[in-house]
Amino acid sequence: MVSLSQAKTFGGIGAILMLVGGFANIGTGFGGIISLVGLILVYLGVKEISGYLNNPQIKSDFVMSIVLSIIATVALIVGMVAVLASMFSINPTDPFGDIGDSLAICVVVIIVFILFYILSAIYFKKCFDAIGQGTNIKYFNTAGLLYLIGALTLIIVVGAIIMIIAEIFLIIAFFSLPDQLGPAGQPGMPGQTGRVCPNCGRPIPMDAQVCPYCGKDFRNL
């Protein structure tokens, strides 16, 4: 029988590691590794939920969020290297002109980073809104919304604080997952009660002749 227990374990532990990794980055060099492991586990949790709800768009949106976040990080690193290179090659005869160029590059880098990070947060919110709707666990919706608000306000300190709160809600959301969802927890089937597929264990419409998930045919039973 398909269950959400693995999604709860992978996602919950992964979200904890991502939160811990963020704090570890402040004092050690291992924060990035911890966060990466956490991100992989959260992906596995999202993948399990996406399969359980038979909604591949959930996994696709999460992957897109990761890709855009990587692009934002790479743009930031490349931009900072370009700024440092331009500062070390300042022309003594026109130092103010070169400093102005360095500042312009810095502004462009920050804008590009924030733009891609906001796009990443939009897909993150879209992913967890779908999970919240499918599982009826609103902590997922809250985590997605807070993450987007954090990305929008990242340029000021409050954005980082909001993202920490979003991670806490994500931890709570994953550990709130039940092993099985009732029929009302399935999107598109509100109010259907009392019937599950005997083959895969998922809630199905009362009048279903074939399971929409595993393809089990009930007409000859």
C-alpha positions as protocol buffer text, in pm:
chain_id: "A"
residue {
  index: 1
  type: MET
  ca { x: 0 y: 0 z: 0 }
}
residue {
  index: 2
  type: VAL
  ca { x: 133 y: 340 z: -100 }
}
residue {
  index: 3
  type: SER
  ca { x: 186 y: 574 z: 197 }
}
residue {
  index: 4
  type: LEU
  ca { x: 330 y: 914 z: 282 }
}
residue {
  index: 5
  type: SER
  ca { x: 558 y: 788 z: 559 }
}
residue {
  index: 6
  type: GLN
  ca { x: 871 y: 817 z: 343 }
}
residue {
  index: 7
  type: ALA
  ca { x: 773 y: 1167 z: 234 }
}
residue {
  index: 8
  type: LYS
  ca { x: 733 y: 1263 z: 600 }
}
residue {
  index: 9
  type: THR
  ca { x: 1074 y: 1121 z: 692 }
}
residue {
  index: 10
  type: PHE
  ca { x: 1268 y: 1253 z: 391 }
}
residue {
  index: 11
  type: GLY
  ca { x: 1103 y: 1596 z: 388 }
}
residue {
  index: 12
  type: GLY
  ca { x: 1103 y: 1650 z: 765 }
}
residue {
  index: 13
  type: ILE
  ca { x: 1468 y: 1556 z: 815 }
}
residue {
  index: 14
  type: GLY
  ca { x: 1568 y: 1743 z: 500 }
}
residue {
  index: 15
  type: ALA
  ca { x: 1394 y: 2062 z: 611 }
}
residue {
  index: 16
  type: ILE
  ca { x: 1568 y: 2039 z: 950 }
}
residue {
  index: 17
  type: LEU
  ca { x: 1908 y: 1999 z: 781 }
}
residue {
  index: 18
  type: MET
  ca { x: 1841 y: 2297 z: 555 }
}
residue {
  index: 19
  type: LEU
  ca { x: 1761 y: 2510 z: 859 }
}
residue {
  index: 20
  type: VAL
  ca { x: 2067 y: 2386 z: 1049 }
}
residue {
  index: 21
  type: GLY
  ca { x: 2285 y: 2435 z: 741 }
}
residue {
  index: 22
  type: GLY
  ca { x: 2183 y: 2798 z: 720 }
}
residue {
  index: 23
  type: PHE
  ca { x: 2300 y: 2863 z: 1076 }
}
residue {
  index: 24
  type: ALA
  ca { x: 2614 y: 2649 z: 1030 }
}
residue {
  index: 25
  type: ASN
  ca { x: 2714 y: 2866 z: 736 }
}
residue {
  index: 26
  type: ILE
  ca { x: 2762 y: 3154 z: 977 }
}
residue {
  index: 27
  type: GLY
  ca { x: 3034 y: 2990 z: 1184 }
}
residue {
  index: 28
  type: THR
  ca { x: 3167 y: 2695 z: 983 }
}
residue {
  index: 29
  type: GLY
  ca { x: 3236 y: 2590 z: 628 }
}
residue {
  index: 30
  type: PHE
  ca { x: 3011 y: 2285 z: 647 }
}
residue {
  index: 31
  type: GLY
  ca { x: 2681 y: 2469 z: 626 }
}
residue {
  index: 32
  type: GLY
  ca { x: 2663 y: 2439 z: 248 }
}
residue {
  index: 33
  type: ILE
  ca { x: 2713 y: 2061 z: 260 }
}
residue {
  index: 34
  type: ILE
  ca { x: 2448 y: 2020 z: 531 }
}
residue {
  index: 35
  type: SER
  ca { x: 2204 y: 2237 z: 335 }
}
residue {
  index: 36
  type: LEU
  ca { x: 2271 y: 2041 z: 14 }
}
residue {
  index: 37
  type: VAL
  ca { x: 2199 y: 1709 z: 186 }
}
residue {
  index: 38
  type: GLY
  ca { x: 1883 y: 1863 z: 333 }
}
residue {
  index: 39
  type: LEU
  ca { x: 1773 y: 1992 z: -8 }
}
residue {
  index: 40
  type: ILE
  ca { x: 1818 y: 1646 z: -163 }
}
residue {
  index: 41
  type: LEU
  ca { x: 1607 y: 1489 z: 113 }
}
residue {
  index: 42
  type: VAL
  ca { x: 1335 y: 1753 z: 73 }
}
residue {
  index: 43
  type: TYR
  ca { x: 1335 y: 1679 z: -302 }
}
residue {
  index: 44
  type: LEU
  ca { x: 1285 y: 1310 z: -228 }
}
residue {
  index: 45
  type: GLY
  ca { x: 998 y: 1399 z: 4 }
}
residue {
  index: 46
  type: VAL
  ca { x: 837 y: 1621 z: -258 }
}
residue {
  index: 47
  type: LYS
  ca { x: 886 y: 1347 z: -518 }
}
residue {
  index: 48
  type: GLU
  ca { x: 702 y: 1096 z: -295 }
}
residue {
  index: 49
  type: ILE
  ca { x: 412 y: 1337 z: -243 }
}
residue {
  index: 50
  type: SER
  ca { x: 400 y: 1420 z: -614 }
}
residue {
  index: 51
  type: GLY
  ca { x: 367 y: 1050 z: -694 }
}
residue {
  index: 52
  type: TYR
  ca { x: 112 y: 988 z: -419 }
}
residue {
  index: 53
  type: LEU
  ca { x: -112 y: 1272 z: -540 }
}
residue {
  index: 54
  type: ASN
  ca { x: -53 y: 1171 z: -903 }
}
residue {
  index: 55
  type: ASN
  ca { x: 50 y: 1530 z: -975 }
}
residue {
  index: 56
  type: PRO
  ca { x: 388 y: 1541 z: -1156 }
}
residue {
  index: 57
  type: GLN
  ca { x: 370 y: 1921 z: -1176 }
}
residue {
  index: 58
  type: ILE
  ca { x: 454 y: 1936 z: -804 }
}
residue {
  index: 59
  type: LYS
  ca { x: 793 y: 1774 z: -863 }
}
residue {
  index: 60
  type: SER
  ca { x: 852 y: 1980 z: -1179 }
}
residue {
  index: 61
  type: ASP
  ca { x: 788 y: 2308 z: -996 }
}
residue {
  index: 62
  type: PHE
  ca { x: 1026 y: 2211 z: -715 }
}
residue {
  index: 63
  type: VAL
  ca { x: 1300 y: 2118 z: -964 }
}
residue {
  index: 64
  type: MET
  ca { x: 1248 y: 2450 z: -1145 }
}
residue {
  index: 65
  type: SER
  ca { x: 1279 y: 2630 z: -812 }
}
residue {
  index: 66
  type: ILE
  ca { x: 1613 y: 2458 z: -748 }
}
residue {
  index: 67
  type: VAL
  ca { x: 1742 y: 2534 z: -1099 }
}
residue {
  index: 68
  type: LEU
  ca { x: 1655 y: 2905 z: -1071 }
}
residue {
  index: 69
  type: SER
  ca { x: 1815 y: 2920 z: -726 }
}
residue {
  index: 70
  type: ILE
  ca { x: 2135 y: 2768 z: -867 }
}
residue {
  index: 71
  type: ILE
  ca { x: 2136 y: 3022 z: -1151 }
}
residue {
  index: 72
  type: ALA
  ca { x: 2096 y: 3304 z: -896 }
}
residue {
  index: 73
  type: THR
  ca { x: 2387 y: 3172 z: -689 }
}
residue {
  index: 74
  type: VAL
  ca { x: 2615 y: 3125 z: -991 }
}
residue {
  index: 75
  type: ALA
  ca { x: 2530 y: 3476 z: -1116 }
}
residue {
  index: 76
  type: LEU
  ca { x: 2617 y: 3617 z: -773 }
}
residue {
  index: 77
  type: ILE
  ca { x: 2952 y: 3435 z: -758 }
}
residue {
  index: 78
  type: VAL
  ca { x: 3051 y: 3527 z: -1115 }
}
residue {
  index: 79
  type: GLY
  ca { x: 2946 y: 3887 z: -1056 }
}
residue {
  index: 80
  type: MET
  ca { x: 3145 y: 3920 z: -735 }
}
residue {
  index: 81
  type: VAL
  ca { x: 3453 y: 3780 z: -909 }
}
residue {
  index: 82
  type: ALA
  ca { x: 3406 y: 4038 z: -1186 }
}
residue {
  index: 83
  type: VAL
  ca { x: 3373 y: 4318 z: -930 }
}
residue {
  index: 84
  type: LEU
  ca { x: 3690 y: 4210 z: -748 }
}
residue {
  index: 85
  type: ALA
  ca { x: 3879 y: 4182 z: -1078 }
}
residue {
  index: 86
  type: SER
  ca { x: 3774 y: 4532 z: -1181 }
}
residue {
  index: 87
  type: MET
  ca { x: 3880 y: 4674 z: -843 }
}
residue {
  index: 88
  type: PHE
  ca { x: 4227 y: 4523 z: -869 }
}
residue {
  index: 89
  type: SER
  ca { x: 4273 y: 4672 z: -1215 }
}
residue {
  index: 90
  type: ILE
  ca { x: 4186 y: 5031 z: -1124 }
}
residue {
  index: 91
  type: ASN
  ca { x: 4361 y: 5282 z: -1347 }
}
residue {
  index: 92
  type: PRO
  ca { x: 4559 y: 5528 z: -1127 }
}
residue {
  index: 93
  type: THR
  ca { x: 4497 y: 5807 z: -1376 }
}
residue {
  index: 94
  type: ASP
  ca { x: 4118 y: 5769 z: -1353 }
}
residue {
  index: 95
  type: PRO
  ca { x: 4036 y: 5583 z: -1029 }
}
residue {
  index: 96
  type: PHE
  ca { x: 3688 y: 5728 z: -990 }
}
residue {
  index: 97
  type: GLY
  ca { x: 3582 y: 5608 z: -1334 }
}
residue {
  index: 98
  type: ASP
  ca { x: 3690 y: 5250 z: -1257 }
}
residue {
  index: 99
  type: ILE
  ca { x: 3525 y: 5259 z: -915 }
}
residue {
  index: 100
  type: GLY
  ca { x: 3205 y: 5375 z: -1082 }
}
residue {
  index: 101
  type: ASP
  ca { x: 3226 y: 5078 z: -1322 }
}
residue {
  index: 102
  type: SER
  ca { x: 3275 y: 4839 z: -1030 }
}
residue {
  index: 103
  type: LEU
  ca { x: 2971 y: 4981 z: -850 }
}
residue {
  index: 104
  type: ALA
  ca { x: 2762 y: 4949 z: -1167 }
}
residue {
  index: 105
  type: ILE
  ca { x: 2861 y: 4584 z: -1203 }
}
residue {
  index: 106
  type: CYS
  ca { x: 2779 y: 4526 z: -837 }
}
residue {
  index: 107
  type: VAL
  ca { x: 2430 y: 4676 z: -878 }
}
residue {
  index: 108
  type: VAL
  ca { x: 2361 y: 4466 z: -1188 }
}
residue {
  index: 109
  type: VAL
  ca { x: 2477 y: 4150 z: -1007 }
}
residue {
  index: 110
  type: ILE
  ca { x: 2249 y: 4218 z: -711 }
}
residue {
  index: 111
  type: ILE
  ca { x: 1950 y: 4285 z: -939 }
}
residue {
  index: 112
  type: VAL
  ca { x: 2008 y: 3964 z: -1139 }
}
residue {
  index: 113
  type: PHE
  ca { x: 2053 y: 3761 z: -820 }
}
residue {
  index: 114
  type: ILE
  ca { x: 1734 y: 3896 z: -661 }
}
residue {
  index: 115
  type: LEU
  ca { x: 1535 y: 3852 z: -983 }
}
residue {
  index: 116
  type: PHE
  ca { x: 1625 y: 3483 z: -1021 }
}
residue {
  index: 117
  type: TYR
  ca { x: 1583 y: 3422 z: -649 }
}
residue {
  index: 118
  type: ILE
  ca { x: 1231 y: 3567 z: -659 }
}
residue {
  index: 119
  type: LEU
  ca { x: 1147 y: 3350 z: -961 }
}
residue {
  index: 120
  type: SER
  ca { x: 1279 y: 3050 z: -766 }
}
residue {
  index: 121
  type: ALA
  ca { x: 1056 y: 3145 z: -470 }
}
residue {
  index: 122
  type: ILE
  ca { x: 751 y: 3172 z: -698 }
}
residue {
  index: 123
  type: TYR
  ca { x: 798 y: 2812 z: -817 }
}
residue {
  index: 124
  type: PHE
  ca { x: 868 y: 2705 z: -457 }
}
residue {
  index: 125
  type: LYS
  ca { x: 538 y: 2858 z: -348 }
}
residue {
  index: 126
  type: LYS
  ca { x: 354 y: 2703 z: -642 }
}
residue {
  index: 127
  type: CYS
  ca { x: 490 y: 2360 z: -551 }
}
residue {
  index: 128
  type: PHE
  ca { x: 395 y: 2378 z: -184 }
}
residue {
  index: 129
  type: ASP
  ca { x: 59 y: 2541 z: -254 }
}
residue {
  index: 130
  type: ALA
  ca { x: -27 y: 2232 z: -459 }
}
residue {
  index: 131
  type: ILE
  ca { x: 95 y: 2004 z: -180 }
}
residue {
  index: 132
  type: GLY
  ca { x: -108 y: 2200 z: 76 }
}
residue {
  index: 133
  type: GLN
  ca { x: -417 y: 2171 z: -140 }
}
residue {
  index: 134
  type: GLY
  ca { x: -366 y: 1800 z: -207 }
}
residue {
  index: 135
  type: THR
  ca { x: -291 y: 1702 z: 153 }
}
residue {
  index: 136
  type: ASN
  ca { x: -511 y: 1965 z: 324 }
}
residue {
  index: 137
  type: ILE
  ca { x: -210 y: 2062 z: 540 }
}
residue {
  index: 138
  type: LYS
  ca { x: -202 y: 2441 z: 529 }
}
residue {
  index: 139
  type: TYR
  ca { x: 144 y: 2462 z: 685 }
}
residue {
  index: 140
  type: PHE
  ca { x: 278 y: 2392 z: 334 }
}
residue {
  index: 141
  type: ASN
  ca { x: 91 y: 2694 z: 196 }
}
residue {
  index: 142
  type: THR
  ca { x: 222 y: 2910 z: 480 }
}
residue {
  index: 143
  type: ALA
  ca { x: 581 y: 2796 z: 421 }
}
residue {
  index: 144
  type: GLY
  ca { x: 556 y: 2875 z: 50 }
}
residue {
  index: 145
  type: LEU
  ca { x: 407 y: 3219 z: 111 }
}
residue {
  index: 146
  type: LEU
  ca { x: 665 y: 3311 z: 374 }
}
residue {
  index: 147
  type: TYR
  ca { x: 948 y: 3192 z: 147 }
}
residue {
  index: 148
  type: LEU
  ca { x: 824 y: 3421 z: -131 }
}
residue {
  index: 149
  type: ILE
  ca { x: 790 y: 3717 z: 107 }
}
residue {
  index: 150
  type: GLY
  ca { x: 1143 y: 3644 z: 232 }
}
residue {
  index: 151
  type: ALA
  ca { x: 1278 y: 3647 z: -123 }
}
residue {
  index: 152
  type: LEU
  ca { x: 1102 y: 3976 z: -197 }
}
residue {
  index: 153
  type: THR
  ca { x: 1253 y: 4136 z: 114 }
}
residue {
  index: 154
  type: LEU
  ca { x: 1590 y: 3963 z: 97 }
}
residue {
  index: 155
  type: ILE
  ca { x: 1769 y: 4289 z: 30 }
}
residue {
  index: 156
  type: ILE
  ca { x: 1694 y: 4387 z: 389 }
}
residue {
  index: 157
  type: VAL
  ca { x: 1764 y: 4181 z: 701 }
}
residue {
  index: 158
  type: VAL
  ca { x: 1398 y: 4098 z: 760 }
}
residue {
  index: 159
  type: GLY
  ca { x: 1396 y: 3878 z: 446 }
}
residue {
  index: 160
  type: ALA
  ca { x: 1645 y: 3632 z: 596 }
}
residue {
  index: 161
  type: ILE
  ca { x: 1444 y: 3615 z: 919 }
}
residue {
  index: 162
  type: ILE
  ca { x: 1121 y: 3544 z: 729 }
}
residue {
  index: 163
  type: MET
  ca { x: 1293 y: 3263 z: 537 }
}
residue {
  index: 164
  type: ILE
  ca { x: 1402 y: 3104 z: 865 }
}
residue {
  index: 165
  type: ILE
  ca { x: 1039 y: 3112 z: 980 }
}
residue {
  index: 166
  type: ALA
  ca { x: 939 y: 2957 z: 645 }
}
residue {
  index: 167
  type: GLU
  ca { x: 1182 y: 2669 z: 705 }
}
residue {
  index: 168
  type: ILE
  ca { x: 1028 y: 2609 z: 1049 }
}
residue {
  index: 169
  type: PHE
  ca { x: 680 y: 2591 z: 896 }
}
residue {
  index: 170
  type: LEU
  ca { x: 811 y: 2350 z: 632 }
}
residue {
  index: 171
  type: ILE
  ca { x: 945 y: 2121 z: 905 }
}
residue {
  index: 172
  type: ILE
  ca { x: 609 y: 2129 z: 1082 }
}
residue {
  index: 173
  type: ALA
  ca { x: 427 y: 2065 z: 753 }
}
residue {
  index: 174
  type: PHE
  ca { x: 625 y: 1754 z: 661 }
}
residue {
  index: 175
  type: PHE
  ca { x: 595 y: 1603 z: 1009 }
}
residue {
  index: 176
  type: SER
  ca { x: 219 y: 1674 z: 1001 }
}
residue {
  index: 177
  type: LEU
  ca { x: 175 y: 1437 z: 708 }
}
residue {
  index: 178
  type: PRO
  ca { x: -34 y: 1127 z: 786 }
}
residue {
  index: 179
  type: ASP
  ca { x: 63 y: 787 z: 646 }
}
residue {
  index: 180
  type: GLN
  ca { x: -257 y: 787 z: 440 }
}
residue {
  index: 181
  type: LEU
  ca { x: -490 y: 1061 z: 320 }
}
residue {
  index: 182
  type: GLY
  ca { x: -865 y: 1042 z: 352 }
}
residue {
  index: 183
  type: PRO
  ca { x: -1073 y: 1088 z: 35 }
}
residue {
  index: 184
  type: ALA
  ca { x: -1130 y: 1457 z: 112 }
}
residue {
  index: 185
  type: GLY
  ca { x: -754 y: 1507 z: 102 }
}
residue {
  index: 186
  type: GLN
  ca { x: -742 y: 1417 z: -265 }
}
residue {
  index: 187
  type: PRO
  ca { x: -770 y: 1714 z: -503 }
}
residue {
  index: 188
  type: GLY
  ca { x: -1069 y: 1695 z: -732 }
}
residue {
  index: 189
  type: MET
  ca { x: -1260 y: 1450 z: -513 }
}
residue {
  index: 190
  type: PRO
  ca { x: -1412 y: 1651 z: -227 }
}
residue {
  index: 191
  type: GLY
  ca { x: -1691 y: 1486 z: -38 }
}
residue {
  index: 192
  type: GLN
  ca { x: -1612 y: 1134 z: -163 }
}
residue {
  index: 193
  type: THR
  ca { x: -1602 y: 898 z: 130 }
}
residue {
  index: 194
  type: GLY
  ca { x: -1571 y: 536 z: 218 }
}
residue {
  index: 195
  type: ARG
  ca { x: -1389 y: 388 z: -83 }
}
residue {
  index: 196
  type: VAL
  ca { x: -1026 y: 313 z: -152 }
}
residue {
  index: 197
  type: CYS
  ca { x: -861 y: 109 z: -424 }
}
residue {
  index: 198
  type: PRO
  ca { x: -796 y: -244 z: -293 }
}
residue {
  index: 199
  type: ASN
  ca { x: -484 y: -263 z: -509 }
}
residue {
  index: 200
  type: CYS
  ca { x: -293 y: 59 z: -429 }
}
residue {
  index: 201
  type: GLY
  ca { x: -482 y: 184 z: -123 }
}
residue {
  index: 202
  type: ARG
  ca { x: -552 y: 534 z: -255 }
}
residue {
  index: 203
  type: PRO
  ca { x: -888 y: 710 z: -216 }
}
residue {
  index: 204
  type: ILE
  ca { x: -1096 y: 697 z: -535 }
}
residue {
  index: 205
  type: PRO
  ca { x: -1437 y: 832 z: -647 }
}
residue {
  index: 206
  type: MET
  ca { x: -1733 y: 622 z: -540 }
}
residue {
  index: 207
  type: ASP
  ca { x: -1841 y: 563 z: -901 }
}
residue {
  index: 208
  type: ALA
  ca { x: -1494 y: 481 z: -1040 }
}
residue {
  index: 209
  type: GLN
  ca { x: -1479 y: 170 z: -1257 }
}
residue {
  index: 210
  type: VAL
  ca { x: -1101 y: 187 z: -1298 }
}
residue {
  index: 211
  type: CYS
  ca { x: -850 y: 320 z: -1043 }
}
residue {
  index: 212
  type: PRO
  ca { x: -708 y: 648 z: -1183 }
}
residue {
  index: 213
  type: TYR
  ca { x: -374 y: 577 z: -1010 }
}
residue {
  index: 214
  type: CYS
  ca { x: -281 y: 212 z: -1063 }
}
residue {
  index: 215
  type: GLY
  ca { x: -532 y: 117 z: -1337 }
}
residue {
  index: 216
  type: LYS
  ca { x: -706 y: -159 z: -1138 }
}
residue {
  index: 217
  type: ASP
  ca { x: -1028 y: -259 z: -1319 }
}
residue {
  index: 218
  type: PHE
  ca { x: -1327 y: -307 z: -1086 }
}
residue {
  index: 219
  type: ARG
  ca { x: -1582 y: -396 z: -1353 }
}
residue {
  index: 220
  type: ASN
  ca { x: -1510 y: -769 z: -1338 }
}
residue {
  index: 221
  type: LEU
  ca { x: -1491 y: -790 z: -957 }
}
